[in-house]
Amino acid sequence: MRPDRREVDFGSFRVHKKVFSQIAAEALKNVEGASLAEENWSGRLASLFNQDDIPGISVDLDDQDNAVISIHICVRPGYDVADLSRMVQNTIRTAVERMINVNLKEINVVVVGLERRNHEIP
């Protein structure tokens, strides 16, 4: 007679770092007042040596495979930077936890500037 098994182990799965970046980029689209920082010449140079596929977002894994996401954003004028940064963190954390059921160690938000409108002079 076979023992009653209610759980079956189908093995394990791994999620590539690029998936974290893609989820973070999509989640950021849902935060009004924030946008992914535009890539500059140093970002293009760094991307030649880095495997991240979304400039402005980096993902690092520690020895225990805990993920740390760093995201560079621009803030629309008139928004509270601290509140918006917390909203970005919460939105990304929720999206990652919901999509791949992984707890993030840290989400670092780096505000690199204000959004510029196309008709404004830099």
Disulfide bonds with the S-S distance in Angstrom:
none
